[in-house]
Amino acid sequence: MTEQYYLGIDIGSITGKVAIINQDHQLIDRVYLRTEGQPIVCIKKALKEILDRQGALPIAGAATTGSGRKLIQTIVGADIARDEITAHAVAAIDYCPEVQTVIDIGGQDSKLILIRNQLVVDFAMNSICAAGTGSFLDKLGDQLGVTIDEFGSCAICSSKPASISGRCTVFAESDIITKKNYGYKKEDILMGLCYRLVENYKTNLGRGKKIKSPILFQGGVAKNQGIVKAFSEILAEELNGDQLIIPENHDVMGAIGAAILAQEEMELRQVQTKRFTSSFLGWEIPNIDYQTSSFQCDHCENLCEILEIIREGEVIGRWGGKCSRWDIKQER
C-alpha cells in the first residue's frame, strides 16, 4: 500500500502551525511560525518550507483548525475545518490514551479540556481576557527587557518569586513597574508572573471543573520552564504525585490533531461514498496570488462589511454578513 500523508493546519491570531503525518500518525514534518498579522502569508511560507524539505508529498486529506480555520480552509482547499477543542483533544488522546485533562495555552486564548475514557466531557475556553494567555507573558516580559524565548530560563532562576497582584494585564503591569522601582530582581518578577498566569488560568477556567491526572500541557507556552514549574506546584493535588506531561511536539498539537481528523474524515468518505480525492489545492499554493478586499452591503440596515478573498482574480470566499446573501457555496 502506498503511504498516505495527511496535512493539518492550526491558524491562530499570533501563530500558524502546520503538521504532516502518515497513516500511522507518525509526524513527518512540522512548522511553527508567527503570523505577524498575515495568516495567508504565514501558511504559504510554512507550506513552502515543508515542500523544500520533503518534496511534493501526496496529500490524502487536509484539515484546518484555530480561529482562522475557515479562511485557511478556503485558501488551501482543506477537506474539513474543525474547532480547536476537538483538534487538541484528538492529538492529546493519540499521544496519551489515558489522558484526563488537557491544558492548552496559546497566544490569545487558553483552553481546559476534560477527557474521560477518550471522550471530551467538558471544556472551558478563555478568549476575552489576556491574563491567562501567552500574550500576558509576552507583553509583561517586554517591561523587563526579556523576550518570550528568554522568559522561562530567566524565571526558573528565581529564589524568591515576587507576588504579582491583579488578575488583569493592566494591573499586573502597574505592579511590575512598582516592583522594578523597589529593586526586585528581574527573575523574581518573572517567576511571580508565571504563578500569576497559572492562578488566573485555574481561577478562570478551572473553577468548578474536576481536573484529574494524567494532565497534558500543550501549546507554545508549554516550553516556558517557569510556567511548567508553576503549574506543577499549583496543581500538585490534582497531579496526585504524577508529573505534568509535556508532549515532544506540544507547540503543534492542534495541527497534529487536525491532520488526524483529516485522516478520519477521508477514511469515512472512502467507506460511505468511495471518494478518495482530497480537495487540497496542492503544493503550488505558495506560488498562488491571494488578495483581500472588503465592501459594505447596503441591502438592509445592518450595513455589513463583507470581506472577500480573491485568488488570481477570482473571488473564492466571503465573510462578515449576517445573512447568506454574499456566501459562496463551495464543494468539499
Number of C-alpha atoms within 10 A of each C-alpha: 3 5 11 15 23 29 32 32 34 33 29 21 18 17 23 25 27 26 27 25 23 19 15 10 18 11 16 14 16 22 19 18 16 16 19 12 11 13 21 20 13 21 28 18 18 21 23 18 16 20 16 9 10 11 11 12 15 15 21 22 28 30 31 36 29 25 16 18 22 18 19 22 22 21 22 24 22 25 22 22 25 20 15 24 22 18 26 28 27 24 25 30 21 16 17 16 14 16 23 25 25 26 25 27 24 22 20 20 21 24 24 24 26 22 23 13 11 17 14 17 11 14 16 16 18 18 13 10 16 22 26 32 24 23 20 23 27 16 16 23 21 12 14 16 11 19 15 18 12 12 24 25 17 18 24 21 15 18 11 13 21 21 16 22 16 15 19 16 20 13 12 19 20 14 17 25 13 12 18 14 9 9 8 15 15 22 24 21 25 30 30 23 28 29 24 25 26 23 20 20 24 19 13 18 20 18 11 9 14 11 22 18 20 20 26 23 24 27 23 19 24 24 19 21 18 26 26 21 19 21 22 19 15 14 19 14 13 16 18 11 10 13 13 20 20 17 18 11 17 21 25 26 28 34 32 34 34 35 34 28 26 27 25 15 16 22 16 14 14 13 10 9 8 11 12 14 13 19 18 21 14 16 19 13 18 20 10 12 10 18 14 12 11 13 11 13 16 10 9 7 7 12 13 17 15 17 17 20 20 17 15 11 10 11 15 17 20 21 18 16 17 12 9 11 9 16 15 12 10 9 7 12
